[in-house]
Amino acid sequence: MLAVAFFTVFFLFLAAAQNTCADSGIARDSVVQGHVDSVSVTGGKLMAQGWAGTMQADNPIVAVSIRLADTVVYQGDFDPSERPDVVNATGRSEWLRSGWRIRVPLPSVLKNSDYAVKVSVQLADGQSEPLAINAGFEQVFIDQRINKQVVRIILIFLLIVLCAVFYRADYLTRLIFAKSRYSIKPSVVFGLTLLLSFSVLLSLGITGSSFSLGFKETPFVDADMINVWGKDQPIRSDEWLVLTPLAIAQYQHQPQFPVVNSNLGEDGHNMLVVGMAGLPVAHITALAKPATWGYFLFDLKRALAWQWCFPLFACLFALWGVVALLLPGRWQASFLIALWFSVSPYVAAWSNWPAYTVFFPSLALLLSIAILRSHSLYALLLLGCVLGLALAGFVLVLYPPWQVSLGYVFLALTVAIVVRDKLYQNFNTSRLTAFGVAILVTGLILWEWWSDAQTAIAAMMATVYPGQRTALTGGDLSLPFLLRGFTNMVTLKKLASPVINQSEIASFYYLLLPLIMLFGIRLYQKKIGIVEVALAASISFILFFGFIGIPAEVAQFSQWGRVLPRRADLALGLSYILLCGVLLSSNIKSKLLKMPIKILAFVVALTWAAIALNSVFGLHETILARLSPGKLAVLFLVVALAGYWLAVGKLREFIFLNLAVSVVTIWPFNPINIAPNSIKAISTIASFNKNNTDNGLNQRILVLESHVPAMYLLVSGLPVANGVFYYPQPSLWQRLDKDRQESNTYNRYQHLFFTSGIVENSRHYKIESPHVDVVRVVLESQNFDFRLTGAGLLASPLQYQDTLARNTSLNYLKSTQGWSWFRIRGATNDN
């Protein structure tokens, strides 16, 4: 009995002692003591603080890890602070600097839910020890709905205000005049409201970029991007994988905005050769690249919002002005026509770049007409300078298929307006001087661009792709491909086809036969002027070029040889929309709308709907997979109704139907996100780089198996060896292909991959190009000499760790978040 009593008391004592240790946060069998004092979530960021001390002076704490359930929120260096209260409580003076405090953005992958908090510290020997968490802080609730809901309410309110002002602008104008005796045009009232909405979107950091997609493949780079509506679009890889990362890389570079970004590739990369919206570069060409101005003016969040929103709003304003020139006195109709183009599927599918491209010639047209109408010398000189910037900006888009075709359309429109309004009579010395100033400004900017980019341009021109494209003569367009846009209500949302993707299938809803009928009625009414003829001629030529083709000599001389027929869609779609708007601008006389004409319009509309439907059936079967009979029936009815309203000249009904169809089509395709405040690599990865730099070692990172993490490491401000290059890196390929026997394989615009695989040669690697814009170096991970890559660090998916650890050119560093990190031996900091 005494033995039983003894053991009972003994076990009770052990249990009490164990509870006491647990309550104090000190594990007796652990080499670490510490506590998490508090954990909180505010404003999309997690803040945690506590203390931790080690029992072994020669085995210090080097890192802290915070998890919410199974999601790593933070993993980085242990940055201690003083905690005298810990010294007083424990009596250990060596724990004075045992405090820690971490504030980190929450990953966007976290949903609204409760999450268990797990905090651990890592010792120098690699051992990881958990820390006890104070009562009440074991869980946190993540709720981003409030932020999202507020943003959604603001966006809806903005839309309501815009609609109200659009319809009640006349009333507001009278109200302003009654209160202030100040006269203001209704179009100005609405324009200011539209400008205010742009400012609100900018302040909120609203972007439609799919940039957050890359973070799912890059767990070692953090950003606090928030999704408000919709889903990111992987098909927009030219945006989220190329243009946006390169722009942010310029912002993150030290010093900012270099001409040659030394972080991209061993030899660096000239950033003046990147077209479309361009990149922020501290160069005179920045004056002609307004989409990049946000990076110079604002923080990263607003810069990204500016980069996304500016092309859309700039095109809307400029094209509104152009249509207003075509339809004097009809500002509402002009705006709706400009809006119709700006929200078209083609513009949305190509990340608003078509809108940005149209903005420049639209602005140039407006400025040219303003020069011919202005009388002030100072105004003429200012207009000439801005015209020069607009022309330079158009050139620096650097995409000839859009530039050439649009250039001809706007040239025809400019001549038509000058002839219609007899503005040729206004030419004089002052106005010619203004045009001369424009040419001078354009020439100066382009000369400076050429001077600083000519080496990179020469390298690009010498590439197999895209530099050595042969002159195109057209003639390869088919009717099903021309009318592929009729599938966009379905295919833009989801498409799985080996022959085409969502961007390529995006187009306009062409109603050519009803448009021809309306043109005939206007011709009979003698309402066809030189503007209508210019637009009809533009449409006719583009269709002729696409379906029949032109002689090679003409193609080369006119520059149409640089235009793919399917890329002429932008100029064709814009010309079609403008011609529809101009022809619908005046009502058909009622006596012409007798029953025979209405019947003819009905027949024409049905005929075109049947042609459109039949053409859709001519597309690849994988494109038709999601087009059910019900959807095809709705498509037929919509095309027939729109065709009828166009043929009989119903402007309001036709425009609103097209706007509705466009919005329904692009809404699921366009995500609405809040851009991140900051982007950075986790501290552990940044420390690898810092240690390499401090020790004189090469800090450039090579990423195995994927180039997406490489581009996002670049975004965080770290140098990388692979990624996306507009021209090959000479130093890399001189080592991998000394005799240039494989130059045709890698001499191209390239998404550069390094992948592990089986190689049957003594070099232990091979170079291949599985796609026109992809270059892949396949290597034996155990035997390949990684020093050939010019990198100093290697990041590899965890499954290759054991094989790579046996590679004599590598030293293993650490594994974290599914990736293994190695230092490349003998890689000095000489690049």
RAZIZI-V487740 format. One line per field, one symbol per residue. ss: DSSP state (~ for helix, > for strand, _ for the rest). psi: psi as a letter, one per 30 degrees, with the letter a starting at -180 (. if undefined). A space follows every 10 residues. Layout:
ss=???
psi=???
//
This chain:
ss=_~~~~~~~~~ ~~~~~~~~~~ ~~~~_>____ _>>>>>>>>> >>__>>>>>> >>>>______ >>>>>>>>__ >>>>>>>___ >__~~~~~~~ __~~~___>> >>>>>_____ __>>>>>>>> >>>____>>> _>>_____>> >>__~~~~~~ ~~~~~~~~~~ ~~~~~~~~~~ ~~~~~~~~~~ _____~~~~~ ~~~~~~~~~~ ~~~~_>>___ ~~~~~~____ >>>__>>>>_ ______~~~~ ~~~~~~~~~~ ~~_______> >__>____>> ~~~_______ ___~~~~~_~ ~~~~~~~__~ ~~~~~~~~~~ ~~~~~~~~~~ ~~~~~~____ ~~~~~~~~~~ ~~__~~~~~_ __~~~~~~~~ ~~~~~~~~~~ ~~~___~~~~ ~~~~~~~~~~ ~~~~~____~ ~~~~~~~~~~ ~~~~~~~~~~ __~~~~__~~ ~~~~~~~~~~ ~~~~~~~~~~ ~~~~~~~~~~ ~___>_____ ________~~ ~~_~~~~~~~ ~_________ _~~~~_____ _~~~~~~~~~ ~~~~_____~ ~~~~~~~~~~ ~~~~~~~___ _~~~~~~~_~ ~~__~~~~~~ ~~~~~~~~~~ ~~~______~ ~~__~~~~~~ ~~~~~~~~~~ ~~~~~~~___ ________~~ ~~~~~~~~~~ ~~~~~~~___ ~~~~~~~~~~ ~~~~~~~___ _>>>____>> >_~~~~~~~~ ~~~~__>___ >>>____~~~ ~~~~~____> ___>>____~ ~~~~~~____ __~~~~_>_> >>>>>>____ ____>>>>>> >__>>>>>>_ _____~~~~_ __>>>>>~~~ ~~~~~____> >>>>>>__>> >>>>___>__ _
psi=eeeeeeeeee eeeeeeeeee eeefgjjfgl gkklkjelkl kkhgkkkkla lkkkfjfgil kflkkkkjcg kjekjakjjl lkifeeeeef gjffgeifll kkkkkkkffk ljlkkkkkkl lklfgfkkkl kkkkkfgfll kkjgeeeeee eeeeeeeeee eeeeeefgee eeeeeeeeef gkkkkeeeee eeeeeeeeee eeefhklgkg efeffffifg kklhkkkela kljffhffef fdeeeeeeee efkjllhlej jffjleflkk ffgkbbfllj kilffffgif fffeffeale efeeeeeeee eeeeeeeeee eeeeeeikgi eeeeeeeeee efgleeeefh hgeeeeefee feeeeeeeee efflfkeeee eeeeeeeeee eeeeefehie eeeeeeeeee eeeeeeeeee ghffffkaee eeeeeeeeee eeeeeeeeee efgeeeeeee fflekgehkl kkgaggklee eegffffffe ffekkjkffl aeeffkalik ieeeeeeeee eeeefhgjaf eeeeeeeeee eeeeeeeell keeeeeefgf fgjkefffee eeeeeeeeee eefffkkkke ffhleeeeee eeeeeeeeee eeeeeefflk ffefegilee eeeeeeeeee eeeeeeeghj eeeeeeeeee eeeeefeffj ljlklkelkl kleeeeeeee eeeegglkgk kkkkfkfeee efeeefgkkl flbkkfllje eefeefiegh fgefefilkk jjkjlkakki lffgllklif lfgkkkjklj fffkjffffg lfkkkkkefg eeeeffkfgk kkelkkhgkk kkkkkgjlig .
//
